C-alpha cells in the first residue's frame, strides 16, 4: 500500500468515526468560513464556481462511476458548474468518455487559479445539512473556487442524470473502436451474475458481501420469466449471454437454455460494453451492472432491493429477492 493510499485509508476511518458527531461539520474550514462570512444580499461576481467529486481510486469502476455521477448531479443541484476528475484507469477514462468536453479540476486549479475547497459529506434528504452546504457555496461566491466533495459522497437516485450519461457515452470517441459479439439478427439477453470477491462472504458471513449475494436460482427464475415478456419480438431468436466469473460447471442451472453463451473470461470493459448494448439486461446487486443499465437503452430487469434507485419507466422492470418479476 502506497503512501497516498494509506492516507486515504486513515481519512476514511476518521470520517467514519466522526460523521455522525455533532461537531463533524465544524471540522471543515469551509463550514467555519461560511459561519464567519454570512451572505448579505445578491452579488454579481462575474465568474462561476465549480464542484467536483473524485472517483475513488481504491474501488471498482462501478463505485468510481457512482462518485463521478454524484459530483455531476450535485453540481446542478447547487447551481455550480461541473469539474471533471478522471477515473483511476486511463483505459476506463477513454472508454466511458465522460470527461470529453468537460474542464478538469486540475486545469481550474493550476491554470485558472481556482482555489480547491473541500466540503463535508451531506445527506441530500437532510434539509439542515443541505442548507449548510448551500451556505458554504454562497460564502465563497466572491472567490474563484472549485468545491471538492468528500470521498464517496452518496447519491441514491443515480438515474437523475441518466440522459446526460447516455449522451456522453454514445458520443464518446471510443465508440468508434467498439466491437460486439452479438448477432444483430438475434434478440440478445445479457445476464450479469456477480461472483468474484463476494463468494467468500458465503463462508465468512461478511455482511458487506452477503447483502450482494444472489443464488443462481434467482437468475434462473428471472431469465425464465424474461423469455415470456410481451416486449420480446416474435420474429427474432433469443440468444443468452452469461457474464460472470468461474467455470461453466458453476452454473448448471442454465445448461438447458438454447443458444446460451458463457462469457466468463471476457475482460471487464468488454463485459460492460456488452451489458450496455444488450436488448435486455438482467442485473445483479452490483454497481458493475447497474451502471451499464443506466446507459442501456433497451429493457432492464433489476433486483428490487438495491442501494441505488430506479426510474419510473416501462423499460425498467424489478424483481423481488426470489426472482419473481413485480407488476409494473
N, C-alpha and C positions, 0 to 999 in steps of 0.2 A: 504494500500500500504506500503510494507516494505521499509527500507532504501535503499537497493540495487536497487529496482525498481524506487524509487524516483530519485536516482542519474542518472539512465539510462534515465529517462524522461527529466531531466534537460539537460543532454548531447545531447539528440535528438533535443530539442528545440534550443540549442546553435548552433549545426551544421546546422540545417535548416536555421538559420539566417545568418550564415557566409559562407555556402558552395559556393555561387556564388560571394563572395567578392574577390577582387584581392589579399588580404592578407591571404586567407584561408590556403594555403599550408605552409605559414611561421608560422602558429600557432603550427605546429608539430615539435617536437625536431628532429625527424628523417630527415625531409627535411632540417632543418638548419644544421644538422650534415653533410649531403651529400654535401651541398654547401661549407662547410669548408674543406671537405676531398675529393676532386675530384679524380677519379681513374686515375692512371698513369701506363699504360701497363698491361699485363696479370699477374695474381698472382696465384700460386699454394698453396692453403691454407690448404689442407689436410683434410677438413671437408665439409659437406654440410649444407646449411641453409634451413629453413622451412617456410611455410606460413600456416596460419590457419584463419578460419572465424567462429565466434560464432553463432550458431543457436539462433535467438532472443527468449529468454525465455518468453517474453511477447506476443508472436504471436502464431498462429496456426501452425500445423505441416507442411502444405504446404509452408508457409512462412519460417519456420525453414529449411526445405529442400532446399529452394532456396538459403539461406545463405550458407549452407554446400556445395552445388554444386558450388557456386561461388568461395569458397575457394579452392575446389578441382581443378577447371578449371584453375584459375589464378596461382596456384602453378606451373602448367605445362607451362603456357604462360611465366612466369617469370623465368623459369629454376630452380625452387626450389622444394624441397620435400614437401609433404603434411603432416600437423599435424592435427590430429582429435580432435574436440571438441564435446563432447556428446550432444545429444538432451536433452531438458529440462525434458522430461518424460523418466524414465528408461524403461517403457513398450514399447515406440516407439523406443528407442535406441536398445533394444533387437530385436524387430520385424523387423526393417529395416536391422540391421546387418552391416551397413556401416562402423562401426568402427573396425570390426573384421580384424585383420592383420595390422592395422594402429597404428603408435605411436601417443600418445596424446601430446597435448601442455603441460599439467601438468607434464607428465613424462620428457619431454625435459627440462623444467624449474627447476623442483625440484630434479631430479636425474642426469641429464646430464649437468646441469648448463648452459643451454642456456639462453640468455637474451631475454625477450619479448619486442618487439619494435612495437608500433602501427603506422600504416601508414594511410594517409588520404584517403578519398573517391576519386575514379578516374573513369573517363568515358573511357571505352575501345575504343571508337570511336574517342577520342580526342588525337591526336598524342603528343601534348605538355604535357598533363597530364601523358600519358604512359611513356614518356621519363623521367619525373620527378620521377616516381615510380621506373623505372629501375636504375636511378642514386642512389636512396636510397638503393636498393638491392646491387648494386655494392660497394657503400661506406662502407657497413657493412661486406663485404666479408671476411675480416680477423678476424672478431669476430664470435663467435657461437651465432647465432640469430634465433629466431622464430618470423617472422613478423605476426602481428595480423591485419587483415582487420578492418576498421571502421565498426560499426554495420550496417547491411543491405547494404553492398556493392552489387551493382546491376550487374547482368549478364543476358543479354537478351536471347541469344540463348542457353537455358539450355540443349538442346539436344546434345550439343557438347561433353558431356561425358556420353551419354546415354548407350553406350555399357558397360562402366565400372560400371555404376549404376546397370544395369541388372545382370552383372556377380556377383556383391556383393550381391544383393538381393536374387537371386536364389540359391546361395551357402551358404547363412547365416544359422546358426544352428537353427534359429527359424522356418525354413521351415518344420522341422520335426513335428511341432505342428499345422501346418495349417489345417483348416477344412473348406470345401466349401459346400454350399447347392446346388450348380449347379448339374445338371444331365449330365453325360458325353455323353449320347445318344442324347442330345439336343444342338442346337446352341444358346448359351447364350449371350443375349444382355443386357448390363448394361447401364442405363440412370441415370446420376447424375444431379439432379435439385437443384441448390443451393438455399436455402431459409434461415432459421435461422436468423442470425444477419442482413442480408441485407433487410429483409422485411420492417423494419422501414423506410428505405430510400424512400419507396413509399409515405410516409406521410410527412417526414421532408425534403425531397429533398436534402439530403446529397449527394454531387457529388461523394464522395468516395464509396457510396453504390449504387447509381443509375447506375453507369457505369457497375456494376456487375449484374444488374437485367436482367433477360430474362423471358418473359412470357411463360406460359405453351404452348401457340400456337407455339412457336419456337421449343420446344422439340417434340411436336406432328408432326410438319412438317418434322423434321429431321428423326424421327422414321419411319414415313410412307415411306420416300424415302429409308431409310436404308433397309427396307424389300424387296425392289426391286433391290438391288445391285447385280450385276452378281457374286460377290465374295461369296455370301451366298451359302452354299451347298444345293443341291436339295434333298439330302437323309436324312436330319435331320429336325425335327420340331423345330420351333423357340420358345424360352422362353424369356420373357422380365422381367427384374428386375429393379424396380424404386427405386433409392436411394435418399432420401430427408428427410425433417423434416415436421411435421404437421400431418394431418389426411387424410384418403382416399378421403373424400369429397372435399379436396383442389385440387384434380387432376381429375375432372370429365371428362376431355377430353380423358383420357386414358381408360375409363371404357369399351369400346367396343373391346379392344385388347384381343385376346385369350391368354391363358397361361401367364397372367400378375401377377407378384408377387410384392407386395408393401413392400419395406424394409425401413420403416420409423422409426422403433425403434432399428434397428441394430446399434451397437456401432461403433465408428469411425475406429478402427483398422480393424474390420471385414468388414466394408464397403469398406475401402481402399483395403483390400486383394481381395475382390470380383471384384472390378474395375480392378485391375491388371490382374486377371485371366479370365476376360470376353473374349469371342470370338470376340465381337465387343463392344467398349466402346464409348458412347456419352458423351462428357464432357461439363461442364459449363464454364462460365468465372470465374474460381475458381482454385486456386493452389491445392485445395484438390482433384480435378480430373485430373488436368494437370500432377501432379506428378505420379499418377498411370499410366497415358498414357505413360510417359517416360519408365515405367517398363513393360508395357503391350506389348506382342509380337504378338498380333492379329491386327485387324482393329481398327482404331480410327476415329471418326468424331468430329471435334473441331470447335469452333467459330473462324472465320477468324480474328476478331478484338480482340486481346488479348495482354497482356503486355509481354509475352514470345514468342519465335519463334517456328517454326515447321520445321522439316527436309523435304527435297525434297524426298519423299518416297511414293510409291503407297499405303502403309498401313495407311498413314495419309491423311485424306480427310477433306476439310474445308467447312464450311457453312457460308453464309452471315448472317446479323443480322435478316433476316426474317426466317432463317432456310432453305433456298434454298441451296442445295449442289452445290458447284462450280466445273466446269470442271477441271480435273487434268492436 
